Amino acid sequence: MRLFALRETGQLGQDVARVLGIELDPHEERDFEDGEHKARPLVSVRGEDVYVVQSLAGGLGSSPNDKLLKLLFFIATCRENGAARVTAIAPYLAYARKERQTKARDPVSTRYVAQLFEAVGTDCLVTLDVHNFAAFQNAFRCRTLHLDSGALLQPMVRELAGAEPIVVFSPDGGGVKRAQLAKERCEAAMANEVGFGFMEKRRSRGVVSGDLFAGDVDGKVVFLIDDMISTGGTMLRAARACRERGAKQVHAIATHGLFSKGAGALFTDPAIGRIVVTDSVASVSKEGAGREAKLQVLSAAPLIAEAIKRLHGNGSTSELVGIQG
Protein backbone atom coordinates (compact mmCIF):
# COMPACT_ATOMS: atom_id res chain seq x y z
CA MET A 1 0.00 0.00 0.00
CA ARG A 2 1.13 3.56 -0.75
CA LEU A 3 -0.30 6.59 1.07
CA PHE A 4 0.26 10.13 -0.22
CA ALA A 5 -1.06 13.47 1.04
CA LEU A 6 -0.82 16.49 -1.22
CA ARG A 7 0.65 19.65 0.24
CA GLU A 8 -2.53 21.51 1.22
CA THR A 9 -3.82 18.52 3.20
CA GLY A 10 -0.47 17.42 4.57
CA GLN A 11 -1.35 17.68 8.27
CA LEU A 12 -4.47 15.54 7.96
CA GLY A 13 -2.49 13.07 5.86
CA GLN A 14 0.17 12.81 8.55
CA ASP A 15 -2.51 12.22 11.18
CA VAL A 16 -4.06 9.45 9.06
CA ALA A 17 -0.66 7.82 8.56
CA ARG A 18 0.03 7.98 12.30
CA VAL A 19 -3.26 6.22 13.09
CA LEU A 20 -2.40 3.55 10.51
CA GLY A 21 1.07 3.14 12.02
CA ILE A 22 2.87 3.95 8.76
CA GLU A 23 4.73 6.86 7.16
CA LEU A 24 3.42 8.99 4.32
CA ASP A 25 5.14 8.08 1.06
CA PRO A 26 7.31 10.88 -0.37
CA HIS A 27 6.27 12.90 -3.39
CA GLU A 28 7.34 16.10 -5.16
CA GLU A 29 5.20 19.16 -5.87
CA ARG A 30 6.45 22.08 -7.94
CA ASP A 31 4.73 25.37 -8.77
CA PHE A 32 5.82 27.22 -11.88
CA GLU A 33 5.94 30.98 -12.40
CA ASP A 34 2.95 30.98 -14.75
CA GLY A 35 0.69 29.21 -12.24
CA GLU A 36 1.06 25.69 -13.63
CA HIS A 37 2.28 22.89 -11.40
CA LYS A 38 3.40 19.29 -11.35
CA ALA A 39 3.40 16.54 -8.74
CA ARG A 40 4.85 13.04 -8.82
CA PRO A 41 5.45 10.15 -6.43
CA LEU A 42 9.08 9.67 -5.42
CA VAL A 43 8.65 5.93 -4.87
CA SER A 44 7.49 3.23 -7.26
CA VAL A 45 3.72 2.74 -7.41
CA ARG A 46 3.79 -0.12 -9.92
CA GLY A 47 1.36 -2.82 -8.82
CA GLU A 48 0.52 -0.90 -5.62
CA ASP A 49 -2.77 -0.07 -3.92
CA VAL A 50 -2.46 3.76 -3.79
CA TYR A 51 -4.37 6.22 -1.57
CA VAL A 52 -4.12 9.99 -2.13
CA VAL A 53 -5.43 12.47 0.48
CA GLN A 54 -6.51 15.92 -0.72
CA SER A 55 -9.38 17.96 0.71
CA LEU A 56 -10.95 20.21 -1.93
CA ALA A 57 -12.06 23.28 0.01
CA GLY A 58 -10.58 26.62 -0.92
CA GLY A 59 -8.00 28.15 1.41
CA LEU A 60 -4.29 28.14 2.27
CA GLY A 61 -3.60 30.07 -0.93
CA SER A 62 -5.25 27.57 -3.28
CA SER A 63 -8.72 27.53 -4.80
CA PRO A 64 -10.92 24.41 -4.97
CA ASN A 65 -10.08 24.32 -8.68
CA ASP A 66 -6.32 24.24 -7.98
CA LYS A 67 -6.68 21.47 -5.45
CA LEU A 68 -9.00 19.43 -7.66
CA LEU A 69 -6.67 19.62 -10.65
CA LYS A 70 -3.64 18.67 -8.53
CA LEU A 71 -5.48 15.64 -7.21
CA LEU A 72 -6.67 14.57 -10.67
CA PHE A 73 -3.19 14.92 -12.15
CA PHE A 74 -1.62 12.97 -9.31
CA ILE A 75 -4.13 10.14 -9.70
CA ALA A 76 -3.46 10.07 -13.45
CA THR A 77 0.30 10.03 -12.81
CA CYS A 78 -0.03 7.04 -10.52
CA ARG A 79 -2.10 5.17 -13.11
CA GLU A 80 0.37 6.15 -15.82
CA ASN A 81 3.14 4.56 -13.76
CA GLY A 82 1.42 1.26 -13.18
CA ALA A 83 -0.56 1.57 -9.94
CA ALA A 84 -2.91 -1.39 -9.57
CA ARG A 85 -5.58 0.72 -7.87
CA VAL A 86 -5.87 4.39 -6.94
CA THR A 87 -8.28 5.69 -4.29
CA ALA A 88 -8.90 9.42 -3.86
CA ILE A 89 -9.53 10.52 -0.26
CA ALA A 90 -11.31 13.88 -0.54
CA PRO A 91 -12.68 14.62 2.96
CA TYR A 92 -14.40 17.73 1.60
CA LEU A 93 -15.63 17.29 -1.97
CA ALA A 94 -15.82 20.51 -3.99
CA TYR A 95 -18.95 21.31 -6.02
CA ALA A 96 -21.11 18.84 -4.09
CA ARG A 97 -23.64 21.62 -3.40
CA LYS A 98 -24.46 22.09 -7.08
CA GLU A 99 -26.01 18.68 -7.69
CA ARG A 100 -29.14 19.75 -9.61
CA GLN A 101 -30.58 22.52 -11.74
CA THR A 102 -32.42 25.17 -9.75
CA LYS A 103 -32.45 27.82 -12.47
CA ALA A 104 -32.79 27.58 -16.24
CA ARG A 105 -29.54 26.38 -17.90
CA ASP A 106 -27.85 25.72 -14.53
CA PRO A 107 -24.83 23.37 -14.48
CA VAL A 108 -24.92 20.07 -12.62
CA SER A 109 -21.39 20.44 -11.29
CA THR A 110 -21.38 17.34 -9.07
CA ARG A 111 -21.81 15.12 -12.12
CA TYR A 112 -19.09 16.95 -14.05
CA VAL A 113 -16.62 16.49 -11.18
CA ALA A 114 -17.51 12.79 -11.08
CA GLN A 115 -16.75 12.50 -14.79
CA LEU A 116 -13.33 14.09 -14.24
CA PHE A 117 -12.42 11.58 -11.54
CA GLU A 118 -13.54 8.71 -13.74
CA ALA A 119 -11.65 10.06 -16.75
CA VAL A 120 -8.26 9.91 -14.98
CA GLY A 121 -8.81 6.34 -13.82
CA THR A 122 -9.92 6.77 -10.20
CA ASP A 123 -10.96 3.39 -8.83
CA CYS A 124 -12.66 4.69 -5.69
CA LEU A 125 -13.48 8.07 -4.15
CA VAL A 126 -13.85 8.47 -0.38
CA THR A 127 -15.45 11.55 1.15
CA LEU A 128 -17.20 12.75 4.32
CA ASP A 129 -20.80 13.92 4.61
CA VAL A 130 -21.57 15.41 1.21
CA HIS A 131 -24.37 17.92 0.84
CA ASN A 132 -26.75 15.53 -0.91
CA PHE A 133 -26.00 11.83 -0.44
CA ALA A 134 -28.42 10.54 -3.09
CA ALA A 135 -27.11 12.96 -5.72
CA PHE A 136 -23.53 11.98 -4.86
CA GLN A 137 -24.28 8.27 -5.27
CA ASN A 138 -26.03 8.84 -8.59
CA ALA A 139 -23.30 11.09 -10.02
CA PHE A 140 -20.42 8.62 -9.82
CA ARG A 141 -19.91 5.48 -11.87
CA CYS A 142 -16.66 4.50 -10.12
CA ARG A 143 -16.85 3.09 -6.62
CA THR A 144 -17.53 5.57 -3.83
CA LEU A 145 -17.40 5.43 -0.05
CA HIS A 146 -19.36 8.09 1.83
CA LEU A 147 -18.14 8.24 5.43
CA ASP A 148 -20.53 9.22 8.22
CA SER A 149 -18.84 11.52 10.74
CA GLY A 150 -21.70 11.18 13.23
CA ALA A 151 -19.73 8.81 15.43
CA LEU A 152 -17.02 11.49 15.76
CA LEU A 153 -19.43 14.33 16.52
CA GLN A 154 -22.03 12.59 18.70
CA PRO A 155 -19.91 12.42 21.90
CA MET A 156 -19.76 16.23 21.86
CA VAL A 157 -23.55 16.33 22.11
CA ARG A 158 -23.42 14.31 25.32
CA GLU A 159 -20.61 16.46 26.71
CA LEU A 160 -22.24 19.81 25.92
CA ALA A 161 -25.76 18.82 26.97
CA GLY A 162 -24.90 17.21 30.30
CA ALA A 163 -28.15 16.19 32.01
CA GLU A 164 -30.27 18.81 30.22
CA PRO A 165 -33.07 17.86 27.78
CA ILE A 166 -31.91 18.29 24.18
CA VAL A 167 -33.35 19.02 20.76
CA VAL A 168 -31.64 18.15 17.48
CA PHE A 169 -32.52 20.87 15.00
CA SER A 170 -32.06 21.29 11.25
CA PRO A 171 -31.41 24.94 10.32
CA ASP A 172 -33.10 24.42 6.94
CA GLY A 173 -35.56 22.01 5.33
CA GLY A 174 -32.93 20.41 3.10
CA GLY A 175 -31.09 19.00 6.11
CA VAL A 176 -34.08 17.39 7.83
CA LYS A 177 -33.06 13.83 6.99
CA ARG A 178 -29.51 14.44 8.23
CA ALA A 179 -30.82 15.86 11.50
CA GLN A 180 -33.28 12.99 11.94
CA LEU A 181 -30.44 10.48 11.67
CA ALA A 182 -28.47 12.49 14.24
CA LYS A 183 -31.51 12.44 16.54
CA GLU A 184 -31.77 8.66 16.27
CA ARG A 185 -28.07 8.30 17.01
CA CYS A 186 -28.35 10.50 20.09
CA GLU A 187 -31.35 8.58 21.38
CA ALA A 188 -29.52 5.28 20.97
CA ALA A 189 -26.41 6.59 22.72
CA MET A 190 -28.18 8.40 25.56
CA ALA A 191 -31.05 5.95 26.03
CA ASN A 192 -33.62 8.72 26.37
CA GLU A 193 -35.92 10.74 24.14
CA VAL A 194 -34.45 13.55 22.07
CA GLY A 195 -36.56 16.37 20.64
CA PHE A 196 -36.52 17.38 17.00
CA GLY A 197 -37.17 20.55 15.05
CA PHE A 198 -36.39 22.41 11.86
CA MET A 199 -36.67 25.82 10.28
CA GLU A 200 -37.75 26.75 6.77
CA LYS A 201 -35.21 28.41 4.51
CA ARG A 202 -35.51 29.39 0.88
CA ARG A 203 -32.70 31.01 -1.06
CA SER A 204 -33.18 32.72 -4.41
CA ARG A 205 -30.67 35.07 -6.05
CA GLY A 206 -28.84 35.38 -2.74
CA VAL A 207 -31.95 36.35 -0.75
CA VAL A 208 -32.93 34.06 2.15
CA SER A 209 -36.56 33.83 3.23
CA GLY A 210 -38.96 31.49 5.06
CA ASP A 211 -40.59 31.85 8.49
CA LEU A 212 -41.79 28.35 9.38
CA PHE A 213 -40.39 27.10 12.70
CA ALA A 214 -41.25 23.59 13.91
CA GLY A 215 -40.30 22.11 17.26
CA ASP A 216 -40.40 22.83 20.99
CA VAL A 217 -37.08 24.29 22.14
CA ASP A 218 -38.20 26.11 25.28
CA GLY A 219 -35.82 25.32 28.14
CA LYS A 220 -33.86 22.85 26.00
CA VAL A 221 -30.26 22.60 24.81
CA VAL A 222 -30.46 22.81 21.02
CA PHE A 223 -27.95 21.31 18.60
CA LEU A 224 -28.01 22.71 15.08
CA ILE A 225 -26.89 19.95 12.70
CA ASP A 226 -25.61 20.56 9.17
CA ASP A 227 -23.04 19.16 6.75
CA MET A 228 -21.06 22.40 6.55
CA ILE A 229 -20.73 25.94 7.83
CA SER A 230 -19.80 28.45 5.14
CA THR A 231 -20.68 32.07 5.94
CA GLY A 232 -22.59 30.87 9.01
CA GLY A 233 -25.71 32.85 8.09
CA THR A 234 -27.98 29.81 8.13
CA MET A 235 -26.72 28.65 11.52
CA LEU A 236 -26.93 32.12 13.05
CA ARG A 237 -30.46 32.68 11.73
CA ALA A 238 -31.64 29.40 13.26
CA ALA A 239 -29.79 30.01 16.53
CA ARG A 240 -31.43 33.40 17.02
CA ALA A 241 -34.85 31.91 16.27
CA CYS A 242 -34.28 29.16 18.84
CA ARG A 243 -33.13 31.60 21.51
CA GLU A 244 -36.14 33.82 20.85
CA ARG A 245 -38.34 30.77 21.56
CA GLY A 246 -36.71 30.03 24.89
CA ALA A 247 -33.82 27.70 24.08
CA LYS A 248 -31.45 27.45 27.05
CA GLN A 249 -28.36 27.01 24.90
CA VAL A 250 -27.72 26.60 21.17
CA HIS A 251 -24.68 24.82 19.75
CA ALA A 252 -23.72 24.32 16.08
CA ILE A 253 -22.34 20.99 14.86
CA ALA A 254 -21.15 20.37 11.29
CA THR A 255 -18.62 18.16 9.53
CA HIS A 256 -16.97 20.82 7.36
CA GLY A 257 -15.93 24.19 8.76
CA LEU A 258 -15.42 26.34 5.66
CA PHE A 259 -15.86 29.62 7.58
CA SER A 260 -15.99 31.82 4.50
CA LYS A 261 -16.14 35.61 4.48
CA GLY A 262 -18.71 36.83 7.00
CA ALA A 263 -18.44 33.81 9.31
CA GLY A 264 -16.83 35.91 12.04
CA ALA A 265 -20.28 36.82 13.36
CA LEU A 266 -20.78 33.21 14.46
CA PHE A 267 -18.01 33.54 17.01
CA THR A 268 -19.09 36.87 18.46
CA ASP A 269 -22.88 36.50 18.53
CA PRO A 270 -24.16 35.28 21.95
CA ALA A 271 -26.98 33.31 20.31
CA ILE A 272 -24.55 30.45 19.58
CA GLY A 273 -22.52 28.67 22.25
CA ARG A 274 -20.02 26.12 20.94
CA ILE A 275 -19.22 25.41 17.28
CA VAL A 276 -18.00 21.88 16.58
CA VAL A 277 -16.47 20.79 13.25
CA THR A 278 -13.92 18.23 12.01
CA ASP A 279 -10.54 18.96 10.43
CA SER A 280 -11.82 17.89 6.99
CA VAL A 281 -11.00 21.42 5.82
CA ALA A 282 -7.30 22.10 6.22
CA SER A 283 -7.67 25.86 6.69
CA VAL A 284 -9.82 25.65 9.86
CA SER A 285 -8.15 27.92 12.40
CA LYS A 286 -8.86 29.08 15.93
CA GLU A 287 -7.35 32.48 15.15
CA GLY A 288 -9.84 35.33 15.21
CA ALA A 289 -12.24 37.02 17.63
CA GLY A 290 -14.13 34.51 19.75
CA ARG A 291 -12.79 31.40 18.02
CA GLU A 292 -10.58 30.15 20.82
CA ALA A 293 -13.53 30.08 23.23
CA LYS A 294 -16.17 28.70 20.86
CA LEU A 295 -14.53 26.52 18.23
CA GLN A 296 -13.90 22.81 18.78
CA VAL A 297 -12.12 20.91 15.96
CA LEU A 298 -12.30 17.11 16.03
CA SER A 299 -9.94 14.86 14.08
CA ALA A 300 -11.36 12.90 11.15
CA ALA A 301 -8.11 10.92 10.88
CA PRO A 302 -9.31 7.83 12.81
CA LEU A 303 -12.37 7.50 10.56
CA ILE A 304 -10.37 7.97 7.35
CA ALA A 305 -7.65 5.59 8.52
CA GLU A 306 -10.22 2.91 9.31
CA ALA A 307 -11.74 3.34 5.85
CA ILE A 308 -8.31 2.91 4.21
CA LYS A 309 -7.58 -0.15 6.34
CA ARG A 310 -10.85 -1.81 5.35
CA LEU A 311 -10.59 -0.89 1.67
CA HIS A 312 -7.04 -2.23 1.49
CA GLY A 313 -8.05 -5.45 3.25
CA ASN A 314 -11.34 -5.82 1.34
CA GLY A 315 -13.20 -5.55 4.64
CA SER A 316 -16.74 -4.42 5.34
CA THR A 317 -17.30 -0.65 5.30
CA SER A 318 -21.00 -0.64 6.23
CA GLU A 319 -20.33 0.54 9.80
CA LEU A 320 -18.41 3.54 8.51
CA VAL A 321 -21.22 4.79 6.29
CA GLY A 322 -23.99 4.39 8.82
CA ILE A 323 -25.61 1.46 7.00
CA GLN A 324 -26.43 -1.59 9.07
CA GLY A 325 -25.09 -4.85 7.68
NORRAUR-V909000 format. One record per run of one state. SS is the DSSP state (h for helix, s for strand, l for the rest). FROM is the first residue (numbers start at 1). LEN is the number of residues. If there is no record, write none. Layout:
ss=SS from=FROM len=LEN
ss=SS from=FROM len=LEN
//
This chain:
ss=l from=1 len=1
ss=s from=2 len=4
ss=l from=6 len=1
ss=h from=7 len=14
ss=l from=21 len=6
ss=s from=27 len=5
ss=l from=32 len=5
ss=s from=37 len=5
ss=l from=42 len=7
ss=s from=49 len=5
ss=l from=54 len=5
ss=s from=59 len=1
ss=l from=60 len=2
ss=s from=62 len=1
ss=l from=63 len=1
ss=h from=64 len=17
ss=l from=81 len=4
ss=s from=85 len=5
ss=l from=90 len=19
ss=h from=109 len=11
ss=l from=120 len=4
ss=s from=124 len=5
ss=l from=129 len=4
ss=h from=133 len=7
ss=l from=140 len=3
ss=s from=143 len=5
ss=l from=148 len=2
ss=h from=150 len=12
ss=l from=162 len=4
ss=s from=166 len=5
ss=l from=171 len=2
ss=h from=173 len=18
ss=l from=191 len=4
ss=s from=195 len=5
ss=l from=200 len=2
ss=s from=202 len=3
ss=l from=205 len=2
ss=s from=207 len=3
ss=l from=210 len=3
ss=s from=213 len=2
ss=l from=215 len=6
ss=s from=221 len=9
ss=l from=230 len=3
ss=h from=233 len=12
ss=l from=245 len=4
ss=s from=249 len=9
ss=l from=258 len=6
ss=h from=264 len=5
ss=l from=269 len=6
ss=s from=275 len=5
ss=l from=280 len=11
ss=h from=291 len=4
ss=s from=295 len=4
ss=l from=299 len=2
ss=h from=301 len=12
ss=l from=313 len=5
ss=h from=318 len=3
ss=l from=321 len=5
//
